[in-house]
Amino acid sequence: MPVKTTFNFDQMLSSAKEAYGEEMMAMADDGLEFAFTYTDNVAPSTTAGRFVEKYPDRCFNFGIAEPNQVGASAGLALSGITVFAQVFGPFLSLRAADQIHTDIAYNDVNVRLIGTHAGVTAGGGPTHNCIADLALYRAIPNLTVVIPADADQCKKVMRQSMSRKGPMVIRIDRGGSPNVYADTNYNFSIGKAIETIPGNDVTIISSGSSVYWSMMGVKLLKEKHGINARLIDMHTIKPLDTDMIAKCAKETGNIVTVEEASINGGLGSAVAEYLCEHGFGGKFLRIGLPDEFAVLGDPDEVYKYYGMDPESIAEKTAILLKTL
């Protein structure tokens, strides 16, 4: 069943980057056992810094040395404890790629790699944009990859991850984002996509902060074009909920993916691979960052520049459906 969402932009800004620290604090207060590693330049500026102050014996600061942090986190996890490792997203996927591959994934250890400042939200231009990470993560065995749609969903991921085996990447933005869900008391399960809005003309599959922008795009599609679009929150990129994709392909016939990452190797690629391997004959479009180093700018400006804002999502989808 579709989940009740919010279209009210003004009332619902919150931050997953702050939420995960709050949830770590709540989990520790509830008696859950885990360790926390972090880099010197990130944790102290978030709510994770308060966790460090309250539970110093659980925390390990590695300075500005992400590969060492990730490798050491694997070592801690091999001792039998779950580890949450907060890393600046661009430096997690690229600088610590070997440690993620060999130390974390190959050993199949319980480390939750929290990659903050995802996509273009760091605001630092090409060197600090994190757009190639999903292509890397998808190709590494044993990794679970989750992109929460909003702050509350990030808390659900954190809590639920404690009952899962193996390594996980939790990809979150830098700043505040609108809440997607009006009622936070909905069923959530890692690996199971959520139908947020019903529709029968086309399915838009999105993840992370792009879910909200897609939700606004769905609204515009209805208002301007009379198109009823279904919206899927594909919060888990790996393992992919292929049952949901198959259901949507059968029922709506056309698929659009929206993601805040390179279109090469990310959510859109994963959905396309599944559809092509299973005889999909409908129309298909990927919306995301193109094969170039993304421009420098405020995230909202970058989204609009690359056609990832609500108006562009609606327009591109409408054009797709009208194309023979």
TIVOBA-584331 format. One record per atom (N, C-alpha, C, O): x, y, z; residue in one letter. Coordinates in steps of 0.05 Angstrom, whole numbers, plus 5000, padded with zeros to 4 digits. Example, Ala and Ser with C-alpha at 12.3 -4.5 7.8 and 13.67 -1.06 7.14 Angstrom:
526448865156A
524649105156A
526449345156A
528549345169A
525749555142S
527349795143S
525850015157S
526850235161S
% end
This chain:
501749765000M
500050005000M
501850255000M
503850265013M
500950464985P
502550714985P
502650825013P
500850795029P
504850965019V
505351085045V
504751375044V
505351515024V
503451485065K
502751765065K
505251935065K
507051905082K
505452125047T
507752295044T
506952595049T
504652655053T
508952765048T
508453045051T
509353195026T
511453135015T
507853395018F
508653574996F
509353855007F
509954034992F
509453875033N
509854135045N
512854185049N
514054085068N
514054335031F
516954375032F
517754535057F
519854475069F
516154735064D
517054925084D
517154805113D
518754895129D
515454615118Q
515254525146Q
517054295153Q
517254225177Q
518554185134M
519653925139M
522653895135M
523553675128M
524254095138L
527054065134L
528353925158L
527854005181L
529953725153S
531453585174S
533953465161S
534153465137S
535653365178S
538253285168S
538952995176S
538952935199S
539452835156A
540252555162A
543052555174A
543652375190A
544652755167K
547352775179K
547252815209K
549052725224K
545152955218E
544752995247E
543252755259E
543852675281E
541452645243A
539752425254A
541352175261A
540752045281A
543352115245Y
544851865252Y
546251885278Y
546551695293Y
547352125284G
548652165310G
546652145333G
547252025354G
544252265329E
542152245349E
541351955354E
540951865377E
541251795332E
540351515335E
542551355348E
542051175364E
545151415342M
547251275356M
547051315386M
547451135402M
546451565394M
546151625422M
543851465434M
544151355456M
541651455420A
539251315430A
539851015432A
539050885451A
541250905412M
541850625412M
543750555436M
543350345449M
545650725441A
547550675463A
545950695490A
546450535508A
544250895491D
542650925516D
540850685520D
540150625543D
540050555498D
538350315501D
539850065507D
538749845509D
542550085508G
544149855516G
545349705493G
546549485498G
545049795468L
546249655445L
549349695445L
550249915451L
550749485439E
553649495440E
554749535412E
554149385394E
556449745408F
557749795383F
560049995388F
560150125408F
561850005368A
564050205370A
563650415348A
562050375329A
565050635350F
564750855331F
567550955324F
569151025341F
568050965298T
570551085288T
569851325271T
567651335259T
571651525270Y
570951765255Y
573551905247Y
575651855257Y
573152085228T
575352255219T
575152525233T
573052615240T
577452645236D
577652885253D
576053125244D
575253285260D
575553135218N
574253375207N
571253355204N
570053545194N
569953145212V
567153115207V
565553075233V
563753245238V
566152885249A
564452815272A
564053045292A
561853085301A
566153195299P
565853405319P
563853615311P
562753755328P
563253645285S
561453855276S
558553765274S
556853915265S
558053515282T
555353405280T
554453305307T
555953325327T
552053185309T
551153065334T
552852825342T
552852745365T
554352715323A
556252495330A
558352595350A
559352445365A
558852855349G
560752965368G
559752945396G
561352895415G
557152975400R
556052945427R
556252645436R
556652595460R
555952465417F
556252185424F
559052125433F
559451975452F
561052245420V
563852215427V
564252315456V
565752195471V
562952535463E
563352655490E
562052475511E
563152445533E
559852345505K
558452185525K
559551905527K
559551785549K
560451795504Y
561451515504Y
564351505493Y
564751375473Y
566251645506P
568951655495P
570351385492P
571951345475P
569651195510D
570950935509D
570250765485D
571550575478D
568050845471R
567250695447R
568350825422R
568050705400R
569651055424C
570151215400C
573151225394C
574851225412C
573851235368F
576551235359F
576851445337F
575551425316F
578551645342N
579051855322N
581551795306N
583751755318N
581351785280F
583551715262F
584751955248F
586251925229F
583952195256G
584952435242G
584052445214G
581852345207G
585752555196I
585052565168I
586452335154I
588452375141I
585452095158A
586851845148A
584651635143A
584551435157A
582951685123E
580651515119E
581351225113E
580151045124E
583351165096P
584050885092P
584850745118P
584050515122P
586350875135N
587150755160N
584650705177N
584350495190N
582850905177Q
580350875193Q
578750635184Q
577850475200Q
578350605158V
576750385148V
578050115153V
576749925161V
580750105149G
582149855155G
581949785185G
581449545192G
582349975202A
582149925231A
579349855240A
578949695258A
577349965226S
574549895232S
574049595227S
572649465241S
575249505205A
575049215199A
576349055221A
575248845230A
578649145231G
579948995253G
578248995278G
578048785291G
577049215285L
575249225308L
572849035304L
572148885323L
571749025281A
569448855275A
570248555277A
568648395285A
572648495269L
573548215270L
573748115299L
573847875304L
573848305318S
573848225346S
571048155356S
570648065378S
569048205338G
566348115345G
564348335350G
562048285356G
565148585348I
563348815354I
562548955328I
564148975309I
560149045327T
559249215305T
560449485306T
560749605328T
561349595283V
562649855282V
561150045264V
560549965241V
560550275273F
559650495256F
562050675250F
563350775268F
562550715224A
564850865216A
563951105199A
562951075177A
564251345210Q
563451585196Q
565751695179Q
567951745190Q
565351725154V
567451815135V
566252025116V
563951995108V
567752225110F
567052415090F
566652265063F
568552145053F
564152275052G
563452095031G
565352075007G
566051854999G
566252304996P
568052284973P
570652134980P
571851994963P
571652165004F
574152045012F
573751755020F
575651595022F
571251685026L
570651405033L
570851235007L
572251035006L
569351314987S
569151144964S
571751134947S
572350924935S
573251344946L
575551354928L
578151304943L
579751134934L
578651444965R
581151404979R
581351134993R
583451014995R
579051045004A
579050805020A
577850565004A
576950375016A
577950584978A
576750374961A
577950094967A
576549894969A
580650084968D
581949834973D
581249715000D
580749475002D
581149885020Q
580449785047Q
577549695048Q
576949495062Q
575749835034I
572949735033I
572749465020I
571449285030I
574249434998H
574249184983H
575448954999H
574248745002H
577949005008T
579548775019T
579148735049T
578948505058T
579048955064D
578948925093D
576048895103D
575448725120D
574149045091I
571449035100I
569848825086I
568848635098I
569548845059A
567748665044A
568848375043A
567348185047A
571348345038Y
572448075035Y
572247925062Y
571747685062Y
572548065084N
572347935110N
569347915119N
568747795139N
567648055104D
564748045110D
564148115139D
562547985152D
565248335148V
565048415176V
562848615180V
561848745161V
561948635205N
559648815211N
560549105216N
560649205238N
561249235193V
561949515194V
559849675178V
559249595156V
558849885190R
556950065176R
558450315169R
558950485186R
559050335143L
560550565133L
558550795128L
556950775109L
558751005143I
556951225140I
558251445123I
559951585133I
557551455098G
558751645079G
557051895078G
554951905065G
558052105092T
556552365092T
557352535068T
559252475053T
555952755064H
556452945043H
556352815015H
558052854998H
554252655011A
553952494987A
553252664963A
552452894966A
553552554939G
552852694915G
554252954912G
556752964914G
552753174906V
553953434903V
553453614928V
553853854926V
552653494950T
551753654973T
554153764989T
553653945005T
556553674984A
558853784998A
559354074990A
560354235005A
558554134965G
558854414956G
561754484949G
562354724946G
563554294947G
566354354942G
567254314914G
569654324908G
565454264896G
566154234868G
567153954862G
566753764878G
568453914839P
569153644829P
570753474848P
570453234850P
572653604864T
574253444882T
572653344906T
573453144918T
570453474913H
568953394936H
566153284929H
564653214947H
565453274904N
563053144896N
563352844898N
565452734891N
561252714907C
561352424911C
559352294892C
557052234900C
560152254867I
558252164847I
558951894835I
557251774820I
561351784840A
562151534829A
561951304849A
562551074842A
561051364873D
561151164894D
559250924889D
560050704895D
556850974879L
555050754876L
556050544856L
555650304859L
557350644835A
558450454815A
560550274828A
560650034823A
562150394846L
564150234861L
562850034880L
563449794880L
561050144896Y
559849974917Y
558349734905Y
558349514915Y
556949784883R
555349574871R
557049344861R
556149114860R
559549404855A
561349194843A
562849034865A
564248844858A
562549114890I
564048974911I
562148774925I
560048854935I
562948524925P
561148314938P
560748374968P
562348504981P
558648264978N
557848275006N
556848535016N
555648545038N
557248755002L
556349015011L
553349055009L
552248984988L
552049145029T
549349255027T
549549555025T
551149685040T
548049675007V
548249965002V
545450095006V
543550024992V
545250275025V
542750405032V
542950705030V
544950815039V
540950835018I
540851125016I
538251215028I
536151215014I
538151295053P
535651385065P
534451625051P
535951805041P
531751635049A
530451855036A
530152105053A
529952325042A
530252075079D
530152305097D
531352225124D
532252005128D
531352425142A
532652385168A
531452155184A
532851995196A
528752145185D
527551935201D
528151665190D
528651475205D
528151635163Q
528851375151Q
531751305157Q
532351065160Q
533451505159C
536251445167C
536351315194C
537951135199C
534751415213K
534751295239K
533751005238K
534850835252K
531750955221K
530750675219K
532950495208K
533250265217K
534550595189V
536650435177V
538750375199V
539650145201V
539550585214M
541550545235M
540650325254M
542250145261M
538250345264R
537250155284R
537049875272R
537849685285R
535949855248Q
535449595236Q
538149465228Q
538349215227Q
540149625223S
542749505214S
543949345236S
545649165231S
543249385261M
544349235283M
543648945282M
545048775294M
541448875269S
540648595268S
541448465241S
540548235236S
543048595225R
543948475200R
546848395201R
548448525215R
547548185186K
550348095184K
551648225160K
550348275140K
554248265162G
555848355139G
556048655138G
554748805153G
557648755119P
558249045117P
555949195103P
554549085087P
555749445109M
553649615098M
554749905094M
556250005110M
553950025072V
554450305067V
551850455071V
549850385059V
551950665087I
549550845091I
550351115079I
552051255091I
549151195057R
549851435042R
547951655049R
545551635044R
548951885060I
547152105068I
548352375059I
550752405053I
546552575057D
547252835048D
548652995069D
548952915093D
549653235061R
550953415080R
548953575096R
549053585120R
547053705082G
545353895095G
542553795101G
542053555101G
540753985106G
537953915111G
536453845086G
536953945064G
534553665089S
532853575067S
529953565076S
529453515100S
528053605058P
525253575066P
524653285074P
525653095062P
522953255094N
521952985101N
520152885079N
518453035069N
520452635073V
518752505052V
516152405064V
514052435052V
516352285088Y
514052145099Y
512652315121Y
513952405140Y
510052355117A
508552505136A
508152365163A
508152485184A
507852095161D
507551925185D
509951745186D
510351575168D
511551775206T
514051615208T
513551325217T
515351165217T
511051265224N
510450995234N
509550815210N
507250725209N
511450775192Y
510850595169Y
512850365169Y
514950375181Y
512050155154N
513749915153N
516249975137N
516050075114N
518449925148F
520949965134F
522749715137F
523049615160F
523849625116S
525549395117S
527849435096S
527349485073S
530249415105I
532549435087I
532249225065I
531948985071I
532449315040G
532149135018G
529349125006G
528948994985G
527449255018K
524649255008K
523849545001K
523549705019K
523449594976A
522749854966A
519949934976A
518349764983A
519350194975I
516750294985I
515350434963I
516450614949I
512850364959E
511150514940E
510050754955E
508350724973E
510950994948T
510151234963T
507751364950T
506151484965T
507451354924I
505151474910I
504151274889I
505751174874I
501551224888P
500551044868P
500351174841P
500151424839P
500251024820G
499951134793G
500150904772G
501250694778G
499050954748N
498950734729N
500050814701N
499950644683N
501051054697D
502051134671D
505051094668D
506051024647D
506451124690V
509451094690V
510351064719V
508951164737V
512550924723T
513750904749T
516351064751T
518051024734T
516551234771I
519151364776I
520351234800I
519251224822I
522751134796I
524250994818I
526551174826I
528151254810I
526651234852S
528651434861S
529851344888S
528851144900S
531851484897S
533151414922S
534251664935S
534851864922S
534651654962G
535851874976G
534252134974G
531752124973G
535652354973S
534252614972S
532752654946S
530952814944S
533452494925S
532052514900S
529152414902S
527452474885S
528452264923V
525752174927V
523852414930V
521652424918V
524752604946Y
522952844950Y
522653004924Y
520453084918Y
524853044910W
524753194885W
522953054865W
521553174849W
523152794865S
521452634847S
518552654855S
516752654839S
518052664882M
515352684891M
514052944882M
511752954874M
515653164882M
514653414872M
514353404842M
512453524831M
516053254828G
515753214799G
513253064793G
511853124773G
512552864809V
510052704805V
507652894807V
505652874792V
507753084826K
505553274830K
505253444805K
503053494796K
507453544794L
507453714770L
506453554746L
505053664729L
507253304744L
506353134722L
503253124721L
502053134700L
502053094744K
499153074746K
497953344739K
495953364724K
499053564751E
497853824748E
498053934719E
496254044708E
500453894707K
500954014681K
500453834657K
499753934635K
500653574662H
500453394639H
498253174642H
497753024623H
496953164665G
494952964670G
496052674671G
494552484666G
498552654677I
499852394678I
499952284707I
500752434725I
499052044711N
499051924738N
501551754741N
501751534730N
503451854755A
506051714759A
506151584786A
505151694806A
507151344786R
507651204811R
510551264820R
512351294804R
510851294846L
513551364857L
514451144876L
513051064894L
516851044871I
518050834888I
520550944902I
522251064889I
520650914928D
523050974943D
524750724944D
524350544960D
526750724927M
528650494926M
531050564944M
533250614935M
530550554970H
532550634989H
534950444990H
537150524997H
534450194983T
536650004983T
537549954954T
536049844938T
539950034947I
541049994920I
542049714917I
541949594895I
543049594939K
544049324938K
543649194964K
544649294985K
542148974966P
540848824944P
538448984934P
536949104949P
538048974908L
535949124895L
533248974897L
533248724895L
531149114902D
528548984904D
527348944876D
525849104866D
528248724864T
527448664836T
524448584835T
523248624814T
523348484856D
520448414856D
518848674851D
516948674836D
519648894864M
518249144861M
518549254832M
516649354820M
520949224822I
521449324794I
519749164774I
518549284757I
519748904778A
518148734759A
515148804761A
513848824741A
514148854785K
511348924789K
510749184775K
508649214762K
512449384779C
511949644767C
512149634737C
510549764723C
514149484726A
514449464697A
511949344685A
511049424663A
510849144698K
508449004688K
505949194690K
504349194671K
505749344711E
503249494716E
503249764703E
501049864696E
505549894700T
505550164689T
506950174661T
506450364646T
508649984655G
509749954628G
512050144622G
513550084603G
512450354636N
514550544631N
516050604657N
514850624678N
518650644656I
520350674680I
522150914676I
523450944655I
522351084697V
524351304698V
525851274725V
524551224746V
528451304724T
529951294749T
531151574754T
531951714736T
531251644780V
532351904788V
534351864811V
533551744831V
536751964808E
538751924829E
540652154830E
541152284810E
541752214853E
543752414856E
546552284856E
547952284876E
547152184833A
549752044828A
550152024798A
548352094783A
552551944790S
553051904762S
551051694751S
550451494764S
550051744727I
548251544715I
549751294707I
548551084700I
552451304708N
554051064701N
554450894725N
556050954743N
553050674727G
553550484748G
551850504773G
552150344791G
550050694774G
548450734799G
545750604798G
545450384786G
543750734810L
541050624812L
539950564784L
538850354778L
540150764766G
538950734739G
540150504724G
538750354711G
542850474727S
544150244714S
543149984725S
542749784710S
542849964752A
541949714764A
539149644755A
538649414749A
537349844753V
534649794744V
534649714715V
533249524707V
536249844698A
536449784670A
537449504665A
536449364648A
539449424680E
540549154677E
538348944682E
538048754667E
536848984703Y
534748794710Y
532648784688Y
531748574679Y
531749024679L
529549034659L
530448914633L
528948754621L
532848974624C
533748864598C
534048564599C
533548424580C
534848464622E
535248174625E
532548024628E
532547774627E
530348174631H
527748044635H
525748134615H
523348124620H
526648204591G
524848254568G
523148504570G
520948504558G
524048704584F
522448954586F
522149084559F
524149124545F
519749164551G
519249284526G
518149564527G
517449684507G
518049684551G
516949954555G
519050164551G
521350114543G
518250414556K
520150644554K
521650674580K
520650614601K
524150764577F
525950774600F
527751024598F
528751094577F
528151154621L
529851394622L
531351404649L
530151354670L
533851474647R
535451524671R
535851824674R
536751954656R
535351924698I
535952204705I
537952204728I
537552084749I
540152344723G
542252354743G
544552524732G
544152674713G
546852514745L
549052674736L
550352544712L
550752304712L
551052704691P
552152584667P
555052504670P
556252534692P
556152394649D
558952294650D
560852534648D
562252564628D
560952694669E
562852914670E
563252994699E
561652914716E
565353144705F
565653244732F
563653474737F
563653674723F
561853434756A
559653614761A
560653894767A
562753934779A
559154094759V
559854374763V
559754444792V
558454314808V
561154664799L
561154764826L
558654944831L
557955104813L
557354904854G
555055074860G
553454964883G
553954744893G
551455124891D
549555034911D
548154784900D
547454774876D
547554584917P
546354334907P
543754394890P
543454264869P
542054574900D
539554624885D
540154734857D
538754664837D
542254894855E
543055004829E
544154784811E
543654774787E
545654604823V
546854384807V
544654194797V
544654104774V
542654144815Y
540453964806Y
539054084782Y
538453944762Y
538554344783K
537154474761K
538854474736K
537854434714K
541454524739Y
543254534717Y
543254264701Y
543354264677Y
543054054716Y
543053784704Y
540253664700Y
540053424693Y
538253824704G
535553714699G
534653514719G
533253324712G
535353554745M
534553364766M
532553494785M
531853364805M
531753744780D
529753874797D
526953784789D
526553664768D
524953844806P
522253744800P
521153814773P
519953644759P
521554064765E
520454154739E
521753984716E
520353904697E
524353944718S
525653794697S
524853494697S
524553374676S
524553384721I
523753104723I
520953074710I
520552884695I
519153254716A
516453244704A
516653274674A
515353124659A
518153474664E
518253524636E
519553294620E
518553214600E
521753184631K
523052964617K
521352714616K
521252574596K
519852674638T
518052434639T
515752474619T
515052284605T
514652714618A
512452764599A
513352724571A
511952614554A
515752824564I
516852794537I
517252504530I
516752414508I
518352354550L
518752064545L
516151924538L
516151764519L
514051984552L
511551844547L
510251924521L
508751774509L
510952164511K
509752254486K
511452164462K
510552184439K
513852074467T
515651994445T
514851714435T
514451524450T
514551694408L
513851434396L
516251244397L
516051014388L
% end
